[in-house]
Amino acid sequence: MLELAIGTGRVALPLAAHGVAVEGTDASAAMTERLRAKPGGDSIPVTTGDMTQVPASGRFGLVYLVFNSLFGLLSQERQAQCFAGVARVLDPGGVFVIECFVPDLARFDHDQRVQARSVSEDAAVIEVSRHDRVRQRVDTQMITFDGQGMHLRPVAIRYCWPAELDLMAGQAGLQLAGRYAGWDRSPFTSASGSHVSVYQRA
Ligand SMILES: C[S@@+](CC[C@H](N)C(=O)[O-])C[C@H]1O[C@@H](n2cnc3c(N)ncnc32)[C@H](O)[C@@H]1O
C-alpha cells in the first residue's frame, strides 16, 4: 500500500504493526521526521515530494489519501493531477481510497464564518473563514489569544463535491467501485457529512 500525505503515520503505523507492507509520501520532511521518531517509524519507507507527482517507485494494489488531504491541493488542476499520478502507480485492478468531507455551505453566512473554537480562563481560539464559491476555496485563520499574545494558524482548502471527484477519477481511468459514509462501510446518503470512496483502475 501507498499512503499519500502520510504525515506522522497516524494511519500507516498501525497498518505496518498489523503486518501490512505500507510506504508513504509527504511534502514535509519535518512531518516525516516526526513519523521517524515514533515507535516503528523507521520501518516505513517515505519519499519526500508533492502528491500530484506521486513520487514513489513501483506499483501498488492500494493507494490511499485520507483526512480530507486531497482538498489541500488548492486547484482543480492539481487535484486532477493527483488522480492521474495515482492511476500511473496502481496495479491493474488496484484501488485508490480517499476520505473527504461533503461540503456544507450552510456553515457560511454571506461567505464568512466566525466561531469560538475554545474558550478558557487562559486562552481563546477563534476560527475566522472566508469562502470563495467560484474557486470552491475556504481560507481560514485559527487565531489563538493566550498569555504569550496572539498566534495565527492559516489553513486553506479547495473542496469538491463527490460528483466532481468521480469525474476527475474517470479522466484518470479510475471508476467508482464503492462509496461509504465511514470506515465501517455504513451507507452513504445525502445526509452524510463525509465519505470514504473507493476507485478502481480498469
Ligand atoms: C492533515 S495531514 C494528514 C496526515 C495523515 N495522512 C493523517 O491522516 O493523519 C496532511 C499532510 O499532507 C501533507 N501535504 C500537504 N500538501 C501536500 C502535497 N502537496 N504533497 C504531499 N503532501 C502534502 C502535509 O505535510 C501533512 O503531512
The ligand as a Gaussian input file, in Angstrom:
#p B3LYP/6-31G(d) Opt

LIG

0 1
 C       -3.792000      16.611000       7.752000
 S       -2.215000      15.852000       7.499000
 C       -2.729000      14.186000       7.284000
 C       -1.664000      13.207000       7.680000
 C       -2.098000      11.747000       7.669000
 N       -2.490000      11.299000       6.335000
 C       -3.225000      11.502000       8.650000
 O       -4.328000      11.172000       8.207000
 O       -3.015000      11.648000       9.843000
 C       -1.869000      16.418000       5.863000
 C       -0.495000      16.047000       5.345000
 O       -0.436000      16.421000       3.967000
 C        0.890000      16.840000       3.691000
 N        0.826000      17.599000       2.458000
 C        0.260000      18.812000       2.270000
 N        0.362000      19.174000       0.979000
 C        0.998000      18.160000       0.342000
 C        1.382000      17.936000      -1.003000
 N        1.117000      18.826000      -1.956000
 N        2.006000      16.779000      -1.309000
 C        2.276000      15.865000      -0.344000
 N        1.937000      16.020000       0.943000
 C        1.297000      17.153000       1.284000
 C        1.301000      17.620000       4.925000
 O        2.689000      17.749000       5.029000
 C        0.687000      16.765000       6.019000
 O        1.597000      15.810000       6.470000

